């Protein structure tokens, strides 16, 4: 989504200025063009040459420098921008922009641009908490600008508190969010992800290899597209995306309860979770001790959550996943029909780069109108957007 986008990166004079180098580097890696504008203060921390080398574009530092072309530089930069990110944003730049001041290249471009503007504040905790800074941040928010909350921690000035620049991936996330189309605006999107855990006793459980990556990628992409996202997840090692309602569950029964609680007003339900079909009939309250005999564990059937949702589908869009190792299309088609789905995303678990705990997937998407589409190996994020494109199309038809 960042591919071929023009991003202006405004760097101001804070110690975190060096971290903006990584932001520019990540933007380039994702196929964006980065145009860096540095304030005078920023140049005390990092040289323009560093940013020029990383961005492979000239770096703007002065408003009245000799023009290299006949374009008015600050206007052409302002017009070209798909988004502006100010990283780090000092209290000074926040104050100046909130007050409409344009006295250097960066503030002038900001004033001349219609592109969305993102601020990543980073400063001493007392400066951040100062009511003047807070008032200025509120002003920027009211004007529709985006603020990335600084993190708490040890600050370069020796204080501990709120004021640290968040990690690059959080900053890139926010840029992607701002640039995305908002076709799921005001739609409630319920996503399930990850494995379920079925307890045997206080120390043992049955689970599966699901990492949750696919479901989390869908939740994040749906959030980026403006959806009100609820992510119901089994235990995973992934950080839940910010801005989504996150519900952690353990067993299939817990997942069912959580899903039904959110189902009524949902517009879209995407069941990417790998739900255990069976659970131990009895959960031992005490640790089961070993004996000389073999141990037989009796399993009882879990409810099929998606099957139950299919029965009360109404106007909701219902999307399932099918994890298969054989007869992929036939099995997936049967699940699509039995569970009353609009669409099913079938994975062939035998292929390398598909299914559990990979960053990629190889899928076939089958729709209720009979359409079967095979896709080559792709990143889970890209696949998430393909699934959401289809859902968005269905929502427009309904
Ligand atoms: N699913 C569910 N509840 C279950 C089992 C599965 O909601 N108890 C959902 C999954 O989240 C997925 C779809 O049903 O979206 C298909 O899951 P899958 O495990 O591929 O198939 P099953 O229906 O369990 O059939 P089988 O295990 O026999 O392949």
Boltz pocket constraint, residues with backbone or C-beta under 6 A from the ligand:
constraints:
  - pocket:
      binder: B
      contacts: [[A, 252], [A, 271], [A, 272], [A, 273], [A, 274], [A, 275], [A, 276], [A, 277], [A, 302], [A, 303], [A, 304], [A, 305], [A, 306], [A, 307], [A, 319], [A, 320], [A, 321], [A, 322], [A, 323], [A, 324], [A, 335]]
      max_distance: 6.0
